[in-house]
Amino acid sequence: MAFIMKKSDMIVYAVILIIAVILFAWRYNGAEQALTARIYVEGELFETLNLRDSVQIQIESSLGYNAVEIEGSGVRMVLADCRSQDCIRMGTITRQGQIIACLPNRVVIRLDGMPGEDDFDAFAG
């Protein structure tokens, strides 16, 4: 038994494929444009920055000092006065959901999509 597609079937499949491609392209492009870096210090939101900006932020808290750099489409920790320096070795993060954490200084940087999505509920102290 051979499977033969009618012209109307091919048109329906073509329309479904076109819609899927448009939705995928829209979702991918929208996610790239909407990325924000949320910087938390000691469990509180310190600053929210758009990844399109090129900026360096200094963070001084009761626990220590950190410097964060946003450049291109990524974020990285460029300076920390903690002993381990693990946060600096994490390198540049560029995708939604990625995190850089300086645990001794309680500084967390998270890349998120649109403002309000996937906020932290709480930090363990």
Residue frames as qw, qx, qy, qz and C-alpha x, y, z in Angstrom:
[[0.000, 0.890, 0.457, 0.000, 0.00, 0.00, 0.00],
 [0.459, 0.239, 0.018, 0.856, 1.63, 3.24, -1.12],
 [0.142, -0.722, -0.395, 0.550, 1.18, 6.56, 0.64],
 [0.312, 0.440, 0.387, 0.748, 0.17, 9.26, -1.82],
 [0.100, -0.486, -0.360, 0.790, -0.24, 12.85, -0.67],
 [0.280, 0.786, 0.513, 0.201, -2.91, 15.03, -2.18],
 [0.305, 0.521, 0.021, 0.797, -2.18, 18.60, -3.13],
 [0.426, -0.760, -0.089, -0.482, -4.26, 19.86, -0.20],
 [0.861, -0.449, -0.104, 0.215, -2.23, 17.69, 2.24],
 [0.664, 0.161, -0.022, 0.730, 1.02, 19.18, 0.94],
 [0.004, -0.679, -0.068, -0.731, -0.35, 22.71, 1.36],
 [0.668, -0.703, -0.108, -0.219, -1.39, 22.01, 4.98],
 [0.864, -0.261, -0.045, 0.428, 2.03, 20.51, 5.80],
 [0.475, 0.405, 0.031, 0.781, 3.82, 23.44, 4.13],
 [0.250, -0.765, -0.074, -0.589, 1.76, 25.98, 6.15],
 [0.806, -0.588, -0.071, 0.022, 2.49, 24.11, 9.41],
 [0.795, -0.003, -0.011, 0.607, 6.21, 24.02, 8.58],
 [0.236, 0.589, 0.054, 0.771, 6.29, 27.74, 7.77],
 [0.489, -0.772, -0.075, -0.400, 4.50, 28.62, 11.03],
 [0.877, -0.407, -0.060, 0.250, 6.94, 26.44, 13.01],
 [0.646, 0.220, 0.004, 0.731, 9.96, 28.14, 11.42],
 [0.029, -0.706, -0.066, -0.704, 8.54, 31.61, 12.08],
 [0.676, -0.703, -0.074, -0.208, 7.79, 30.79, 15.73],
 [0.869, -0.206, -0.047, 0.448, 11.26, 29.30, 16.25],
 [0.463, 0.401, 0.027, 0.790, 12.97, 32.32, 14.67],
 [0.261, -0.761, -0.089, -0.588, 10.85, 34.74, 16.71],
 [0.800, -0.594, -0.079, 0.004, 11.54, 32.90, 19.98],
 [0.806, -0.042, -0.019, 0.590, 15.29, 32.64, 19.35],
 [0.290, 0.520, 0.059, 0.801, 15.64, 36.26, 18.26],
 [0.423, -0.767, -0.126, -0.466, 13.50, 37.54, 21.14],
 [0.843, -0.484, -0.111, 0.207, 15.54, 35.61, 23.72],
 [0.668, 0.151, -0.023, 0.729, 18.78, 37.08, 22.43],
 [0.073, 0.606, 0.082, 0.788, 17.51, 40.65, 22.60],
 [0.547, -0.698, -0.138, -0.440, 15.90, 40.35, 26.01],
 [0.785, -0.136, -0.458, 0.395, 18.78, 38.91, 28.05],
 [0.211, -0.862, 0.167, -0.429, 19.47, 40.73, 31.29],
 [0.544, 0.135, -0.668, 0.489, 22.09, 40.23, 33.97],
 [0.561, -0.741, -0.129, -0.346, 20.65, 40.24, 37.48],
 [0.410, 0.354, -0.619, 0.569, 23.24, 40.84, 40.18],
 [0.689, -0.642, -0.265, -0.207, 22.34, 39.72, 43.70],
 [0.276, 0.454, -0.589, 0.609, 24.41, 40.73, 46.74],
 [0.074, -0.061, 0.786, -0.611, 23.76, 39.03, 50.08],
 [0.147, 0.401, 0.899, -0.092, 20.45, 37.71, 48.75],
 [0.222, 0.763, 0.321, -0.515, 19.08, 41.07, 47.59],
 [0.608, 0.618, 0.334, 0.370, 18.77, 42.28, 44.00],
 [0.413, -0.509, 0.063, 0.753, 21.61, 44.78, 43.57],
 [0.213, 0.560, -0.274, -0.753, 21.21, 45.70, 39.91],
 [0.715, 0.393, 0.576, 0.044, 19.62, 44.54, 36.66],
 [0.015, -0.629, 0.402, 0.665, 21.49, 45.31, 33.46],
 [0.808, 0.535, 0.078, -0.235, 20.79, 44.75, 29.78],
 [0.795, -0.168, 0.407, 0.416, 23.40, 42.66, 27.99],
 [0.537, 0.719, 0.222, 0.382, 23.51, 45.18, 25.13],
 [0.167, -0.967, 0.162, -0.102, 25.28, 47.62, 27.47],
 [0.734, 0.244, -0.395, 0.495, 29.05, 47.62, 27.92],
 [0.353, -0.800, 0.145, -0.463, 29.63, 48.42, 31.55],
 [0.547, 0.099, -0.710, 0.432, 31.76, 47.52, 34.56],
 [0.562, -0.695, -0.148, -0.423, 30.11, 47.40, 37.99],
 [0.253, 0.324, -0.723, 0.555, 31.97, 47.56, 41.31],
 [0.705, -0.518, -0.376, -0.307, 30.30, 45.79, 44.22],
 [0.176, 0.340, -0.667, 0.639, 31.39, 46.54, 47.78],
 [0.706, -0.506, -0.342, -0.359, 29.62, 44.73, 50.58],
 [0.542, -0.703, 0.381, -0.259, 30.33, 43.86, 54.18],
 [0.936, -0.122, 0.322, 0.079, 31.77, 40.55, 52.95],
 [0.612, -0.184, 0.458, 0.618, 34.13, 41.76, 50.21],
 [0.219, 0.668, -0.207, -0.680, 34.71, 43.40, 46.85],
 [0.621, 0.247, 0.690, 0.276, 33.80, 42.21, 43.33],
 [0.203, 0.527, -0.256, -0.784, 33.88, 43.75, 39.87],
 [0.616, 0.382, 0.689, 0.004, 31.54, 42.56, 37.12],
 [0.027, 0.407, -0.428, -0.807, 31.95, 43.34, 33.43],
 [0.644, 0.532, 0.530, -0.151, 29.27, 43.23, 30.74],
 [0.035, 0.597, -0.491, -0.634, 30.75, 43.32, 27.28],
 [0.217, 0.104, -0.834, -0.497, 29.46, 42.05, 23.97],
 [0.702, -0.269, -0.364, -0.550, 26.78, 39.51, 24.75],
 [0.763, -0.176, -0.586, 0.210, 28.25, 38.14, 27.97],
 [0.417, -0.829, 0.165, -0.334, 28.97, 38.78, 31.62],
 [0.791, 0.081, -0.481, 0.370, 32.05, 37.87, 33.64],
 [0.560, -0.817, -0.020, 0.134, 33.51, 38.48, 37.07],
 [0.577, 0.677, -0.248, 0.384, 36.76, 40.36, 36.53],
 [0.182, 0.449, -0.588, 0.648, 37.84, 40.93, 40.12],
 [0.747, -0.551, -0.274, -0.252, 37.09, 39.38, 43.49],
 [0.029, -0.682, 0.594, -0.425, 38.92, 39.63, 46.81],
 [0.914, -0.269, 0.175, -0.249, 37.95, 36.09, 47.86],
 [0.423, -0.548, 0.702, 0.168, 40.66, 33.44, 48.29],
 [0.699, 0.138, 0.696, 0.089, 39.38, 30.77, 45.91],
 [0.131, 0.477, -0.390, -0.777, 38.79, 32.98, 42.81],
 [0.366, 0.246, 0.889, 0.123, 36.35, 30.34, 41.49],
 [0.342, 0.778, 0.398, -0.345, 33.97, 33.06, 40.31],
 [0.133, 0.761, -0.393, -0.499, 36.63, 34.52, 38.02],
 [0.183, -0.249, 0.902, 0.300, 37.55, 31.09, 36.65],
 [0.511, 0.459, 0.687, -0.235, 33.91, 30.55, 35.65],
 [0.295, 0.077, 0.554, 0.774, 34.59, 32.78, 32.65],
 [0.285, 0.103, -0.135, -0.943, 31.99, 34.56, 30.57],
 [0.326, 0.365, 0.853, -0.181, 28.35, 33.50, 30.64],
 [0.114, 0.143, -0.418, -0.890, 26.18, 34.17, 27.60],
 [0.363, -0.261, -0.773, -0.450, 22.99, 32.06, 27.81],
 [0.563, -0.470, 0.005, -0.680, 19.78, 32.39, 29.80],
 [0.910, -0.360, -0.143, -0.147, 19.89, 30.51, 33.09],
 [0.730, 0.216, -0.383, 0.524, 23.69, 30.54, 33.48],
 [0.490, -0.866, -0.063, -0.069, 25.06, 31.71, 36.82],
 [0.500, 0.412, -0.478, 0.593, 28.32, 33.03, 38.25],
 [0.635, -0.732, -0.201, -0.144, 28.57, 32.85, 42.02],
 [0.293, 0.481, -0.566, 0.602, 31.13, 34.24, 44.45],
 [0.668, -0.487, -0.560, -0.061, 30.09, 32.30, 47.53],
 [0.509, -0.240, -0.427, 0.708, 32.45, 33.90, 50.08],
 [0.020, -0.062, -0.039, 0.997, 31.19, 37.39, 49.14],
 [0.299, 0.504, 0.756, -0.290, 27.60, 36.19, 48.50],
 [0.290, 0.541, -0.225, -0.757, 27.45, 37.71, 45.01],
 [0.547, 0.252, 0.787, 0.132, 25.42, 35.92, 42.34],
 [0.263, 0.429, -0.323, -0.802, 25.03, 36.93, 38.70],
 [0.507, 0.278, 0.816, -0.015, 22.29, 35.27, 36.70],
 [0.116, 0.114, -0.504, -0.848, 21.31, 35.72, 33.06],
 [0.364, 0.440, 0.737, -0.362, 17.56, 35.90, 32.58],
 [0.228, 0.470, 0.637, 0.567, 15.15, 36.55, 29.78],
 [0.136, -0.681, -0.276, -0.665, 12.43, 39.16, 30.00],
 [0.073, -0.316, 0.533, -0.781, 12.24, 41.06, 33.30],
 [0.681, -0.182, 0.259, -0.660, 10.19, 39.15, 35.84],
 [0.914, 0.132, -0.337, -0.182, 10.92, 35.66, 34.47],
 [0.867, 0.015, -0.410, 0.282, 12.66, 33.06, 36.61],
 [0.119, -0.764, 0.363, -0.520, 13.49, 35.31, 39.57],
 [0.352, 0.106, -0.839, 0.400, 15.14, 33.68, 42.55],
 [0.564, -0.638, -0.449, -0.271, 12.66, 32.83, 45.28],
 [0.551, -0.816, 0.162, -0.071, 15.24, 32.95, 48.08],
 [0.469, 0.569, -0.617, 0.276, 18.87, 32.44, 49.00],
 [0.835, -0.405, -0.341, 0.151, 20.07, 30.08, 51.69],
 [0.058, -0.892, 0.292, -0.340, 21.98, 32.02, 54.31]]
